[in-house]
């Protein structure tokens, strides 16, 4: 289906809420007499809806003052284990300085990057209109939406976390805090409600 | 900018930025690396942040530049490896760039997004997922506002075609 460039621009501006009232009314009248135009807008609106359902992830912890280690970037590309590179470098340095395995002085261990672990959240709530999760993995700030599995009452998402213990709460329809029945255990918070706790990667 | 203010502003956009980087890099580890470097650079230069743009716009711009630099390093290595592989006669027309051939219907928008050229994928994500204005997208991508608008429109058109449109 080919469309006029001017129509495409109008439809996009309409989708972005940028059309003034009179132009919106004009476009609606045009769509009434041009089903292809109306159908195209419907598809764009459907696309917008789908993008809102895309999963989101909580950011891993970052160190604002530590210079990034490019070892992880380099070794990832060259597929050389970090430990092997570090051990080889230490051995060479040790030999040069007269230390290392032959001198009885133990090399300093090189920290390896922490592996992220996937925390899969699943909640059954067939009558809900929305379900989200919030917890100490994101400082209880941003609610991460769960996505309804088609034709079921299950809501799911997955979050990348460093191994640890996390408190969280599920929020149904924007205002009901519920405990996750699949959590490892439940604790009282400081506000008279209960939080779910999960151990990830432990 | 006070370190605590930087931290507070960062936490407001950290999840969105990380999710954006995952969709641009296609890899959780790469996205985490880019995020770490972007935050480090942002923190180091926090006193240069001018409050005439938003914090998230400024940090996203840093992150995109970090990602582009990282990509150049990787692409150079990939090209060097490709040159070392002897080509069969039948493969002489194959290029390392991603090619979207013919009409492919994708049910999953994530798959369709992966097929979209990065030049269009980034502004589309910034607009549709992260809610940036066209002016903000232009600042993040370092292009003019009209170019930002055109790229988003083209991305929508391409995605609509890929997800079963005619």
Contacts between the chains, C-beta under 8 A, distances in Angstrom:
chain1	res1	chain2	res2	distance
A	1	B	165	7.8
A	1	B	166	4.9
A	8	B	153	6.6
A	8	B	157	6.9
A	9	B	153	7.0
A	12	B	149	7.9
A	12	B	152	7.5
A	12	B	153	4.7
A	12	B	156	6.6
A	15	B	156	7.8
A	40	B	160	7.6
A	40	B	165	7.9
A	43	B	160	5.1
A	43	B	165	5.4
A	44	B	156	5.9
A	44	B	160	6.3
A	47	B	109	7.3
A	47	B	156	6.3
A	47	B	159	5.8
A	47	B	160	5.7
A	47	B	163	6.7
A	48	B	128	6.3
A	50	B	109	4.4
A	50	B	163	7.5
A	51	B	109	6.4
A	51	B	128	4.3
A	51	B	129	5.6
A	52	B	128	7.9
A	52	B	129	7.7
A	53	B	109	8.0
A	54	B	19	7.8
A	54	B	23	7.8
A	54	B	109	6.8
A	54	B	110	6.7
A	54	B	129	6.1
A	55	B	19	7.5
A	56	B	15	5.9
A	56	B	16	7.0
A	56	B	19	4.5
A	57	B	15	6.6
A	57	B	18	5.7
A	57	B	19	5.1
A	57	B	22	6.3
A	58	B	14	7.8
A	58	B	15	5.3
A	58	B	18	7.4
A	59	B	14	3.8
A	59	B	15	5.4
A	59	B	17	6.9
A	59	B	18	3.8
A	59	B	35	6.3
A	60	B	18	7.3
A	60	B	32	5.2
A	60	B	35	7.4
A	62	B	14	7.9
A	62	B	35	6.2
A	62	B	36	5.1
A	62	B	39	4.6
A	62	B	40	7.7
A	63	B	36	7.2
A	63	B	40	7.5
A	64	B	3	7.5
A	64	B	6	7.2
A	64	B	7	7.1
A	64	B	10	7.8
A	64	B	39	5.7
A	64	B	40	6.4
A	64	B	43	3.9
A	65	B	40	7.5
A	65	B	43	6.6
A	66	B	40	6.9
A	67	B	40	6.4
A	68	B	33	6.9
A	68	B	36	5.0
A	68	B	37	4.3
A	68	B	40	5.6
A	72	B	29	7.3
A	72	B	33	6.0
A	73	B	33	5.6
A	73	B	70	6.8
A	73	B	73	7.7
A	76	B	29	6.5
A	76	B	30	7.7
A	77	B	73	7.8
A	77	B	74	6.2
A	77	B	77	5.8
A	116	B	28	6.2
A	116	B	29	7.8
A	116	B	32	7.1
A	138	B	11	7.7
A	138	B	14	7.5
A	138	B	15	6.0
A	139	B	11	5.8
A	141	B	11	6.0
A	141	B	12	7.0
A	142	B	12	7.8
A	142	B	15	5.2
A	142	B	16	7.9
A	144	B	15	6.9
A	160	B	28	5.7
